[in-house]
């Protein structure tokens, strides 16, 4: 199967050679790879637990994702020193997916989990497809304001959603807050009853007695459970977190706040002492040690099960396309974001190691890693810049380092999961707050006063929409806006530089200085500077209105027009026909390959403009003009 995946690129035409390239590991740098992998794995431990909690699936899902994505993305990938795993951007999008699916399944995680993991699996498959079609080369076309606004929004989302647990407040456990949603909970439950009756073909107005009987069977526990789900949903996301922040501050749990605050202080302080040891790991160990050692009454993270991750065969045996179809765009976004994140990290690794990554293999490796992680219940990940830099600085040089990082986390899972289950939830909230602060694009924010207004508008639009509405749609809107502004800019440039002018001494191109003065009334020259596309067609149409009656020969110089779209083609055809109807003769000079192809395919050449009126350069055209045009004025 793998041979088939790579064979379209002809990278390994010989099967034996392919297998050698795939499995022939370089053990000459084993010591450096061991140190790099172990160090990167240690850095990844607290982050993977924190990202798992942030995603909504718990620390176990984060740890599973770190183990499997790190190992398999390195095994199959195309960047020797890359360390992969859950990252802030991927977790932010995953959080949106998880929250959306859980809300759509009425808060039932057991029903939501198969759909969530199917979305993660599809994201991995999309990445594999990206690799096969060579998508990596198009990453560079994503505008920086879109990326900057998105990354800053990720930081805002993480900060906003982690402040609440950092002060020890959990809305769904606040009885007073939950009670506000009981009337809405009854409405939701009754609506479910009516929907079920509609599916069963029961006519409510005719059989109202059945509806009343079912409504009477609703228990207080059902109402409370639905109320907690509504309360949790109401307090989710940036807007929800802001909404309940005053209530959280009124009911602050000082112990939880101190644990979170201590974690943040240690992370930032220890970085100033040394960067040889990950500060987030030091904070986790110190604060957890104090909390356990003094037997403090704190809230722990969810229990992490001991043993190997168990596969979810139901992803294949009970695959339901209808159930996951509303989330296809989310899966595509995860794949796109993971690809961008990974390839940018690959570039960083290349610059540090003076090597060259293989983007096709990298995307396929990332896709396989995310697909396998989803199969075992892990959250998706991507190339992690900080972990990759740590790996390289610690001596990592080959794919073995990333695999070792994954194996180290697996050993921790198998041996230390009971101890890891004692970690305070506030510690992970503190770690995530520092991640949110660090992931923001301060470079882009500082440049706002000096950026073009259009780019500032794109950045702020993506930032605001991502933070308060929808990450997926915000990026799409950002790309559309960037495209529109780009087209407007190109149109303006074309309108500025593409002018119809008579040959006057102060305005000709340098090679037109020798044009016969006696023929300047009979000959009109049109310069096209830049592409002729739908944004610039109106300017080209003005050609007819600006030609004086004395000119019967028009030279259209196309040396600087390297591109023409369909709109430009049709406008040119229409304009040329009008000029010919006015008894004008037209010469086309220096047509580039792409416009020439379109003109010939549409039969504009030779049906409208004969080939003897086409010239490769201006000098040839000038010879023809001197030989065929006479001064008649």
C-alpha positions in Angstrom: 0.0 0.0 0.0 2.8 2.4 0.9 4.6 1.7 -2.3 1.4 2.7 -4.2 1.1 5.9 -2.3 4.6 7.1 -3.2 5.0 5.6 -6.7 3.1 8.5 -8.4 6.0 10.7 -7.6 8.6 8.3 -9.0 10.7 8.8 -5.9 11.4 5.1 -5.5 10.8 3.4 -8.8 12.5 0.2 -7.6 10.6 -1.6 -4.8 13.7 -2.8 -3.0 15.2 0.6 -3.1 12.0 2.1 -1.8 11.9 -0.3 1.2 15.5 0.4 1.9 14.8 4.2 1.9 11.8 3.7 4.1 13.2 1.4 6.8 17.0 1.9 6.6 17.5 4.0 9.8 20.8 5.7 10.4 22.1 4.5 13.8 25.4 6.4 13.6 23.8 9.3 15.5 22.0 7.1 18.1 23.4 8.9 21.1 22.3 12.3 19.9 18.9 10.9 18.8 18.4 9.3 22.2 19.1 12.6 24.0 17.1 14.6 21.6 14.1 12.2 21.7 14.1 11.9 25.5 14.4 15.7 26.0 11.6 16.4 23.4 9.4 13.7 25.1 9.9 15.3 28.5 8.9 18.7 27.0 5.8 17.1 25.3 4.5 15.4 28.5 2.9 18.4 30.3 1.8 20.0 27.0 0.1 16.9 25.8 -1.8 16.4 29.0 -2.8 20.1 29.0 -3.9 20.0 25.3 -5.9 16.9 26.0 -7.8 18.7 28.8 -8.3 21.8 26.6 -9.7 19.7 23.7 -12.5 18.4 25.9 -11.5 14.8 25.6 -9.3 14.7 28.7 -5.6 14.2 29.4 -5.5 10.6 28.2 -6.5 11.7 24.6 -3.7 14.3 24.6 -1.2 11.7 25.8 -2.3 9.1 23.2 -2.1 11.8 20.5 1.4 12.7 21.5 2.6 9.1 21.6 1.1 8.0 18.2 1.5 11.2 16.2 5.1 11.6 17.3 6.1 8.0 16.5 4.3 7.5 13.2 4.8 11.0 11.8 8.5 10.5 12.3 8.5 7.0 11.0 6.8 7.9 7.7 7.5 11.6 7.5 9.9 13.7 5.4 11.7 15.8 8.1 14.4 14.0 9.9 14.4 16.1 13.1 10.7 17.0 13.4 8.9 16.2 16.6 5.1 16.0 16.2 2.2 16.0 18.6 -0.7 18.0 19.8 -0.2 21.8 19.3 -2.1 24.9 20.3 -3.7 25.6 16.9 -4.7 22.0 16.3 -6.1 21.7 19.8 -8.1 24.9 19.4 -9.8 23.6 16.3 -10.2 20.2 17.9 -11.9 21.9 20.9 -14.4 23.5 18.6 -15.1 20.1 16.9 -15.5 18.3 20.2 -17.8 21.0 21.7 -19.9 21.1 18.6 -20.4 17.4 18.3 -21.1 17.0 22.0 -23.7 19.8 21.8 -25.3 18.1 18.8 -25.5 14.8 20.7 -27.2 16.5 23.7 -24.1 16.3 25.9 -23.7 12.5 25.6 -20.0 11.9 25.1 -20.5 8.2 24.4 -22.5 9.1 21.4 -20.3 12.0 20.4 -16.9 10.2 20.6 -17.3 8.0 17.5 -18.2 11.1 15.4 -15.4 13.1 16.9 -12.8 10.4 16.2 -14.2 9.9 12.7 -13.6 13.6 12.0 -10.0 13.3 13.3 -9.5 10.3 11.2 -10.8 12.1 8.1 -8.5 15.0 8.8 -5.5 12.5 8.7 -6.8 11.0 5.4 -7.1 14.5 3.9 -3.5 15.2 4.8 -2.4 12.0 3.0 -4.3 13.2 0.0 -2.6 16.6 0.3 0.7 14.9 0.2 -0.1 12.8 -2.8 -1.2 15.8 -4.9 1.8 17.9 -3.9 -0.2 20.4 -1.8 2.9 21.5 0.1 4.0 23.9 -2.6 0.8 25.9 -2.3 1.2 26.7 1.4 3.2 29.8 0.6 0.2 31.4 -1.0 -1.7 31.8 2.3 -1.5 35.5 3.2 0.4 36.4 6.4 -2.5 38.5 7.9 -4.7 35.4 7.8 -2.1 33.3 9.6 -1.3 36.1 12.1 -5.0 36.8 12.9 -5.6 33.1 13.3 -2.6 32.4 15.6 -3.5 35.4 17.8 -7.1 34.2 18.0 -5.8 30.8 19.2 -4.0 32.5 22.0 -7.1 34.5 22.9 -9.3 31.3 22.9 -6.9 29.4 25.1 -6.5 32.3 27.6 -10.2 33.0 27.8 -11.2 29.3 28.3 -8.5 28.6 30.8 -9.0 31.5 33.2 -12.2 29.9 34.5 -10.6 26.6 35.6 -7.6 28.5 36.8 -9.7 30.1 39.5 -11.3 26.8 40.3 -14.8 27.5 38.9 -16.7 24.9 36.9 -20.2 26.2 35.7 -21.8 22.8 35.4 -21.1 22.1 39.1 -22.5 25.4 40.3 -26.1 24.5 41.5 -27.3 28.2 41.4 -26.0 28.7 37.9 -27.4 25.3 36.7 -30.8 26.0 38.1 -31.2 28.9 35.7 -31.3 26.5 32.8 -34.0 24.1 34.2 -36.8 25.7 32.3 -34.8 25.5 29.1 -33.9 21.9 29.9 -37.6 21.0 30.2 -38.2 22.6 26.8 -35.3 20.7 25.2 -36.5 17.4 26.7 -40.1 18.0 25.5 -38.8 18.9 22.0 -36.9 15.6 21.9 -40.2 13.8 22.8 -42.0 15.6 20.0 -39.3 14.8 17.5 -39.3 11.1 18.5 -43.1 11.0 18.1 -42.8 12.6 14.7 -40.4 9.8 13.7 -42.8 7.2 15.0 -45.6 8.8 13.0 -47.6 9.9 16.0 -49.8 12.9 15.4 -49.5 15.1 18.5 -52.7 17.0 18.1 -54.7 13.7 17.7 -52.8 11.8 20.4 -51.9 14.5 22.9 -52.5 12.0 25.6 -49.4 10.0 24.6 -47.3 13.2 24.7 -48.6 14.1 28.1 -47.9 10.6 29.5 -44.3 10.7 28.2 -43.8 14.2 29.6 -45.0 13.0 33.0 -42.3 10.3 32.9 -39.5 13.0 32.8 -37.5 12.7 36.1 -35.8 15.4 38.0 -32.5 13.7 37.3 -33.1 14.0 33.6 -33.8 17.7 33.9 -30.7 18.2 36.1 -28.5 16.4 33.6 -29.9 18.4 30.7 -29.5 21.6 32.7 -25.8 20.9 33.4 -25.2 20.3 29.7 -26.9 23.6 28.8 -24.9 25.4 31.6 -21.6 24.0 30.3 -22.5 24.9 26.7 -23.5 28.4 27.8 -20.2 29.0 29.5 -18.0 27.6 26.7 -15.8 29.5 24.2 -14.6 33.0 24.5 -18.0 34.6 24.8 -19.2 32.0 27.3 -16.1 32.4 29.4 -16.5 36.2 29.5 -20.1 35.8 30.4 -19.4 33.7 33.5 -16.2 35.4 34.5 -17.9 37.8 37.0 -19.6 34.8 38.6 -16.3 32.9 38.7 -14.4 35.7 40.4 -17.2 35.9 43.0 -16.8 32.2 43.8 -13.1 31.9 43.3 -11.4 28.8 44.8 -8.3 30.3 46.3 -6.4 27.0 46.5 -6.9 26.3 42.8 -6.0 29.9 41.9 -2.7 29.6 43.9 -1.8 26.4 42.2 -2.4 27.8 38.8 -0.7 31.1 39.6 2.3 29.3 41.1 2.6 27.2 37.9 2.7 30.4 35.7 5.3 32.1 37.9 7.6 29.0 37.9 7.3 28.6 34.1 8.4 32.2 33.5 10.9 32.4 36.3 12.7 29.1 35.5 13.1 30.1 31.9 15.4 33.0 33.1 17.5 30.6 35.1 18.1 27.9 32.5 16.5 26.6 29.3 18.2 23.2 29.6 15.3 21.8 31.5 11.7 22.5 30.3 10.2 25.0 32.6 6.7 23.6 32.2 7.9 20.2 33.4 9.5 21.8 36.4 6.3 23.7 37.2 4.3 20.5 36.9 6.6 18.4 39.1 7.0 21.1 41.8 3.4 22.2 42.1 2.1 18.7 42.0 4.7 17.6 44.5 3.7 20.3 46.9 0.0 19.6 46.4 0.4 15.8 47.0 3.1 16.2 49.8 0.9 18.5 51.9 -2.2 16.5 51.1 -4.0 19.5 49.8 -7.7 19.3 48.9 -7.4 20.0 45.2 -9.1 19.0 42.0 -7.1 16.4 40.0 -7.2 15.7 36.3 -9.2 12.8 34.9 -7.8 9.4 35.8 -5.3 8.1 33.1 -5.8 4.4 32.4 -2.8 2.1 32.6 -2.0 0.0 29.6 -1.7 0.3 25.8 -4.2 2.5 24.0 -7.2 0.4 22.8 -8.3 0.7 19.2 -11.8 1.9 18.3 -12.8 -0.6 15.6 -16.3 0.9 15.6 -14.8 3.7 13.5 -14.9 1.3 10.6 -17.6 -1.3 11.6 -20.1 1.4 12.5 -19.0 4.2 10.2 -21.9 6.6 9.6 -21.2 9.2 6.8 -24.5 11.0 7.4 -23.5 11.6 11.1 -20.1 13.1 10.2 -21.1 14.9 7.0 -21.8 18.2 8.8 -18.2 18.2 10.1 -16.4 17.6 6.8 -15.3 21.2 6.6 -13.9 20.9 10.2 -11.9 17.8 9.2 -10.6 19.7 6.1 -9.7 22.7 8.3 -7.8 20.4 10.7 -5.9 18.8 7.8 -5.1 22.2 6.3 -4.0 23.7 9.6 -1.9 20.6 10.5 -0.2 20.7 7.1 0.6 24.4 7.4 1.8 24.0 11.0 4.0 21.0 10.1 5.6 22.4 7.0 6.4 25.7 8.7 8.2 23.7 11.4 10.0 21.7 8.7 11.4 24.9 7.3 12.6 25.9 10.8 14.3 22.5 11.1 15.9 22.9 7.6 17.3 26.2 8.6 18.8 24.8 11.8 20.2 21.6 10.3 21.1 22.8 6.8 19.0 20.0 5.3 16.0 19.8 3.0 12.7 18.2 4.0 10.4 16.3 1.7 7.0 18.0 1.8 5.1 15.2 0.1 6.4 12.6 2.6 6.0 14.9 5.5 2.3 15.5 4.8 1.7 11.8 4.2 3.5 11.0 7.5 1.5 13.6 9.4 -1.7 12.2 7.9 -0.8 8.6 8.8 0.1 9.7 12.4 -3.2 11.6 12.9 -5.2 8.8 11.4 -3.6 6.2 13.6 -4.0 8.5 16.7 -7.7 8.9 16.0 -8.1 5.1 15.7 -6.8 4.8 19.2 -8.7 7.8 20.7 -6.0 10.4 20.5 -6.3 14.1 19.5 -4.7 15.2 16.2 -1.3 17.0 16.1 1.3 18.5 13.9 4.9 19.4 13.8 5.7 21.2 17.0 8.3 24.0 16.6 9.5 24.2 20.2 9.8 20.5 20.6 11.6 20.2 17.2 14.1 23.0 18.2 14.7 21.2 21.6 15.3 18.0 19.8 17.9 19.5 17.4 19.6 21.4 20.2 19.9 18.2 22.2 21.6 16.3 19.4 18.7 14.8 17.4 19.6 14.2 13.8 17.4 11.5 12.3 13.8 10.1 12.4 14.7 8.0 15.4 14.6 11.0 17.7 10.9 11.6 17.0 10.1 7.9 17.4 12.1 7.8 20.7 10.0 10.8 22.0 6.8 8.8 21.3 8.2 5.6 23.0 9.2 7.6 26.1 5.7 8.9 26.5 4.4 5.4 26.0 6.6 4.2 28.8 5.4 7.0 31.0 1.8 6.0 30.2 2.5 2.3 31.1 4.5 2.9 34.2 3.6 6.3 35.7 -0.1 6.8 34.8 -1.3 6.4 38.4 1.1 9.1 39.5 0.2 11.3 36.5 -3.5 11.1 37.6 -2.6 13.0 40.7 -1.7 16.2 38.7 -3.9 19.1 39.8 -6.2 20.4 37.1 -5.2 24.0 38.0 -1.6 23.2 37.0 -2.6 22.3 33.5 -4.7 25.4 33.3 -1.7 27.4 34.3 0.5 25.7 31.7 -2.2 26.4 29.0 -2.4 30.1 30.0 1.4 30.4 29.2 0.9 28.6 26.0 -1.9 31.0 25.0 0.3 34.0 25.8 3.2 32.5 23.8 1.3 31.4 20.7 0.0 34.9 19.9 1.7 36.6 16.9 3.2 39.7 18.6 5.3 40.4 15.5 2.1 40.8 13.4 0.3 42.8 16.1 3.3 45.3 16.5 3.3 45.9 12.7 -0.4 46.9 12.6 0.4 50.7 12.6 2.7 50.3 9.6 0.6 47.8 7.6 -1.7 48.6 4.7 -5.3 49.2 5.8 -6.5 46.2 3.8 -4.1 43.8 5.6 -5.0 45.3 9.0 -8.7 44.7 8.2 -8.0 41.1 7.2 -6.0 40.4 10.4 -8.5 41.9 12.7 -11.4 40.3 10.9 -9.9 36.8 11.2 -8.9 37.4 14.8 -12.3 38.6 15.9 -14.3 36.0 14.0 -12.0 33.2 15.0 -12.2 34.2 18.7 -16.0 34.8 19.0 -17.6 32.9 16.2 -16.0 30.0 14.2 -12.4 29.2 13.4 -13.2 27.4 10.2 -15.4 30.1 8.6 -13.1 32.9 9.9 -10.1 31.5 8.0 -12.3 31.1 4.9 -13.5 34.6 5.1 -10.0 35.8 5.6 -8.8 34.1 2.5 -11.7 35.5 0.5 -11.0 39.0 1.7 -7.3 38.6 1.0 -8.1 37.5 -2.6 -10.5 40.4 -3.1 -8.0 43.0 -1.8 -5.3 41.4 -3.9 -7.4 41.6 -7.1 -8.4 45.2 -6.3 -4.7 46.0 -5.9 -3.7 44.4 -9.2 -6.6 46.2 -10.8 -5.5 49.5 -9.5 -1.9 48.9 -10.6 -3.1 47.9 -14.0 -5.3 51.0 -14.3 -2.4 53.2 -13.2 0.2 51.8 -15.6 -1.8 50.6 -18.5 -2.6 53.8 -20.5 -3.4 54.7 -24.1 -1.2 57.5 -25.1 0.0 59.2 -28.3 3.7 59.2 -29.0 5.0 62.3 -27.4 8.7 62.8 -26.6 8.3 62.7 -22.9 6.2 59.5 -22.6 7.4 56.8 -25.1 9.2 53.6 -24.0 12.9 53.9 -24.5 12.9 51.9 -27.7 10.2 54.2 -29.2 12.5 57.3 -29.3 13.4 56.6 -33.0 9.8 56.3 -34.1 9.3 58.4 -37.3 7.8 61.8 -36.3 6.0 62.0 -39.6 3.9 59.0 -38.7 2.8 59.9 -35.2 -0.6 61.1 -36.3 -1.3 58.0 -38.3 -0.1 55.5 -35.7 -1.4 55.0 -32.2 0.4 52.9 -29.6 -1.2 51.1 -26.7 1.0 49.9 -23.8 -0.4 47.1 -21.6 1.5 47.0 -18.4 0.4 44.1 -16.2 -2.2 41.3 -16.5 -5.4 41.8 -18.5 -8.0 40.2 -16.2 -11.6 40.9 -15.0 -10.4 43.7 -12.7 -8.8 45.7 -15.5 -11.0 45.1 -18.5 -13.0 48.4 -18.1 -9.7 50.3 -18.7 -8.9 48.4 -21.8 -12.4 49.1 -23.2 -11.6 52.8 -23.1 -9.1 52.2 -25.9 -11.7 52.9 -28.6 -12.9 56.2 -27.1 -9.3 57.6 -26.9 -8.1 57.0 -30.4 -8.1 60.1 -32.5 -9.7 60.1 -35.9 -6.4 60.6 -37.7 -5.0 57.3 -36.5 -5.7 54.3 -38.7 -3.0 51.9 -37.4 -2.9 50.7 -33.8 0.0 49.0 -32.3 -0.7 47.0 -29.1 2.5 46.3 -27.2 2.0 43.2 -24.9 5.6 42.8 -23.7 4.6 43.4 -20.1 1.3 41.5 -20.2 2.2 37.9 -19.2 -1.3 36.8 -18.2 -4.8 37.2 -19.4 -8.0 35.5 -18.0 -11.2 34.7 -19.8 -12.8 38.1 -19.0 -9.7 39.8 -20.5 -9.8 37.6 -23.5 -13.4 38.3 -24.3 -13.0 42.1 -23.8 -10.0 42.1 -26.1 -11.9 40.2 -28.8 -14.8 42.6 -28.5 -12.5 45.7 -28.7 -10.5 44.3 -31.6 -13.7 43.7 -33.6 -15.0 47.2 -32.9 -11.7 48.7 -34.1 -11.7 46.6 -37.2 -15.3 47.8 -37.9 -14.0 51.3 -37.7 -11.5 50.5 -40.4 -8.5 50.4 -38.1 -5.6 48.1 -38.7 -4.1 46.4 -35.6 -0.6 45.1 -34.9 0.1 42.9 -31.9 3.7 42.9 -30.6 5.5 40.6 -28.3 2.7 38.3 -27.1 3.6 36.0 -24.2 3.0 32.3 -24.3 -0.2 32.2 -22.1 -2.1 35.1 -23.8 -1.0 33.7 -27.3 -2.4 30.3 -26.4 -5.8 31.8 -25.5 -5.9 34.1 -28.6 -5.2 31.1 -30.8 -7.7 28.8 -29.1 -10.4 31.4 -29.5 -9.4 31.9 -33.2 -8.8 35.6 -32.6 -5.5 34.7 -34.2 -5.7 34.3 -37.2 -9.4 35.0 -37.9 -9.5 38.5 -36.5 -5.8 39.4 -36.5 -3.9 37.7 -39.3 -0.5 36.2 -38.4 1.3 38.7 -40.7 0.1 41.4 -38.2 1.8 39.6 -35.3 5.4 40.5 -34.4 7.8 38.9 -32.0 9.4 42.3 -31.0 9.1 46.0 -31.5 12.0 46.3 -34.0 10.3 43.9 -36.4 7.0 45.9 -36.0 8.8 49.2 -36.7 10.4 47.9 -39.9 6.9 46.9 -41.1 5.4 50.3 -40.2 8.2 52.2 -42.1 7.6 50.0 -45.1 3.8 50.1 -45.1 2.6 53.3 -43.5 2.8 56.7 -45.2 2.2 60.2 -43.9 -1.2 61.2 -45.2 -1.8 64.2 -42.9 
